[in-house]
């Protein structure tokens, strides 16, 4: 407010009662009349934050909140709570806390409502892992138009598996040599889903008979026994060890490491890495592709690490896999992503 006597506070409060769009910063006759209606007893100018309390006592129907600005707005003085409360009880509880603590309220969970991690077997390294993926023919589905007045899912494509690749990885390469296993359908009659199950079952049976059916005995030296007896904390859950401690070892290499229950468990990559395979593959460097890099030359690996430049909707039959040249660029358009590919990708 424009004035010569450091009475900005006085004129700002008065301006609240007389809204003026044209030059609100000017002290005019109407503003002075409004200011005279307020009680300024014992108020000294310029007004300090401490004196605002006195002003509120003099004028009990007025509350003053003061804010500062430095990059952002922040409170300097709070007269009354800016929040609203539906009952006096909730307001009283808030004031009891707010008047004695900082602006952030700490709220701890109720007893017996906390979730704790208990599946420690999920955090342990398993002896064998199978990585698998399908490719599919995408064929159109002819359906009637849905009722738009109700919730519906529009089905317009069917994904029929046409090929797969899986890779069995052992935690110790000296125990089991891994290699990719691939299969591509030769005709429309090939049941690709059944084929991968049959081939996996055969490989897993061999692994079980060779490495898991007859586990190696534990080699437990006097030093191991001494460490076992003197251990205070479990190396898995980090809780205090009691009398029920167990001697665990790897049934494949006889090393003293934890062996988890043997079972097959399917995990989709999206369940623990919330991103598409395309994004995940782009985040990998060639040096990180240690397993797949063993089976492909550098140029082939560069091509293999790319994902997405593929005419998914054009490949709708076995015959398309036998084509000897690329389809036109426009046939790389994806209805799912609602986009095609760039000239560079093509």
Phi, psi and omega in degrees: 000135180282116177197166186251002188235026178056035182256034180305317181301315182300312184286329178293317179296318180294323181297333179302327184272342180233092181285131182221121182282327184267112180052062180293345182280351183275141177270106183250184183297316181296323181294319179296320178297319180294321180297326181291341180283345182265156182267111181253022182301129177065011177273128179253144181251141358291150185279129177272168178299323181294325182286343179296327177298318178296319179299320180293326176293322178291330183230081192289351176266009181238135174239138185238120171254136182243132180238149174250165179221121174207094189075323177210165180277136179215150183282137175254328180209132179246121178277304178228161184293136180285334178289159175247149182229142185279338180224158177294328181296314180294324176295317180297318178297319180295315181296324179300322180276315188294327183284346184239358183228173176290178186289342179265126181264132178268123180234115182268151180294153178292154177303143178066021177243002183273143178260131179240148177287128182233340183277068183294335178296336178285343181266356181267149179288127178273155184292326181224142176229139176249122173257126185220151178206147178254155159243152186226153164282140177248108182249143181293150175245126177266112180229165177283162180292137181285163175279109185289351178278352180235162176292136183207161172244124181272113179264119182231355180219149174240131180261115180248118182303134178237343179199164177206164172217136173225156186222117179267119184248125175264147181293343180231109183296336179287343180271313184221124179275118182274153174204147179290142176243125183236156176206136175232134182298143177263340179209168180295340184279345182294127177269092187293322179297317178293324182297315181292323178296315181296316182292320178295317179301319180296314180294319182291324176298318179296317179297317181297312182295325185278320191242336191245334185294320180241087184295147178290147180287152181284134173264110187239099183279167176303324178294321178296319181296320180294317178296321181297315183289330184267354181295137181253332186233138177291132183281356179263300184264351179062024174266165180293134178283142178239203184284349183265023180298149186233141174276114181244149178208166177282124182286352182262318184250355184068009176290152181278074175229162184293138174247121180271167180299134181278123177196160176269132182220120180273130178228119175284140182302331181291341183289331182235356173223094189287067178204158181286160177298327178300312180294318181297318181293326179291334180282345182274139171271164179299324182295333180281344181273062186292320184286308183290334180291346179287340190246359182224141176293166188302313181295320178294324180294320177303317180290321183292327182287350176276146176218142177114333178273079184206134181280070187306314186280340176284324181281090183242008179199168178299323183302325181295332179288343181265002177295149183254001176216160182291147173287166177301156184303323184294341179279000174270004180293137180248123176290329181296314181268351181056045178200160176257210179239161182281165176299322180297315179296320181294000000 
